[in-house]
Amino acid sequence: MSSVNRATVTTSLSVSFTVGLYGTAFGAAGVAAGFSILQTCLLSLLTFSGASQFAVVGVLGAGGSAISGIATASLLGIRNGLYGLRMAPILKVRGVKRVVAAQITIDESTGVAIGQEDLGSGAMKHGFWLTGFGVYFFWNLFTLAGALGAQAMGDPSAWGLDAAVPAAFLGLVWPRLHGNFERALAVSAVLLSLALTPFVAAGIPIIATALLAVAFGWKVRR
Amino acid sequence: MTTIWVAVIGTSLIAFGLKYLGHSVPEKYLKNERVLRINTLIPIVLLSALVGVQTVADKSKLVIDQRLAGVIVACIALALKAPYFVVVISAALTSAAIYNFG
């Protein structure tokens, strides 16, 4: 492997810590929804996809069935499959390594990887692995902390975490929005997802924007 | 087995299956130029939509609150080419200030 770019390491660690911290909110939410500490921690270890995890504890906490919880969470997990599609040709891994890569294929690892595109495919790989493992470590650590001390931290909004997380994703996608084409695409994606939000189940507004990628990518750009 | 255990195990199995499926599509299907172009755009749209939803959606409602202020400050920081952690922290501080004292 080529040497690791310092900027890639800094970004990976900042993302891992910021997002990992949000695991506290998940740990607390899990316990508040009636999940045991073990069940809450297992979701972070095994499901390892924040949106899906919040969805399943949210649905069950509100009295929903296991099936509706699983369905909602899975809908939110579809985008990880799409990320896998994007990352596989860059990572080129098989066997156990592919199993590990798949488990850590989430918004953050993919986001950091595509954010390193200008530094080459080596930096994209480093960004993916560093962020994937980094988020895995902090997310699980803070899930346990949150589950144990749900009351101590209180409301994540009071700490600004509710804005830190979208800002973190915005910072990841920003370097890719260098032309009018990409900006138009990103704005369309935001508008479409928000327009759909009141009318369809959580998860669908985000996945639906994949259709915009198809529409925008269909023809060769000049 | 309780409902919660079924949900924990079911969610985890499907989550991994979806991730692994994406990694296992043979590369020859991704070599096509059109597929390649679309595949490059997919993370851009999904992450942009995620930012939008996390900023103004609250379950199925659209709400303008401290989060939007935080994300606008993040936009300004990004436009000024601020380092990544400054972007994230400025958003958190803005949002927390409005939430706690607004």
Interface residues (C-beta under 8 A of the other chain):
Chain A: T10 T11 S14 V15 T18 G34 F35 S36 Q39 L42 L43 L46 T47 F48 S49 S52 Q53 V56 L60 S65 A66 G69 I70 A73 S74 G77 I78 R79 N80 G81 L82 Y83 G84 L85 R86 M87 A88 P89 L91 V93 R98 V99 A101 A102 Q103 T105 D107 T110 G111 I114 S157 A158 W159 G160 L161 D162 A163 A164 V165 P166 A167 A168 F169 L170 G171 L172 V173 W174 R176 L177 E182 L185 A186 V187 S188 A189 V190 L191 L192 S193 L194 T197 P198 F199 A202 P205 I206 I207 T209 A210 L212 A213 V214 F216 G217 W218 V220
Chain B: T3 I4 W5 V6 A7 V8 G10 T11 S12 I14 A15 F16 L18 K19 Y20 L21 G22 H23 S24 V25 E27 L30 E33 R34 R37 I38 N39 T40 L41 I42 P43 I44 V45 L46 L47 S48 A49 L50 V51 G52 V53 Q54 T55 V56 A57 K59 S60 K61 L62 Q66 R67 A69 G70 V71 V73 A74 C75 L78 P83 Y84 F85 V87 V88 I89 S90 A91 A92 L93 T94 S95 A96 A97 Y99 N100
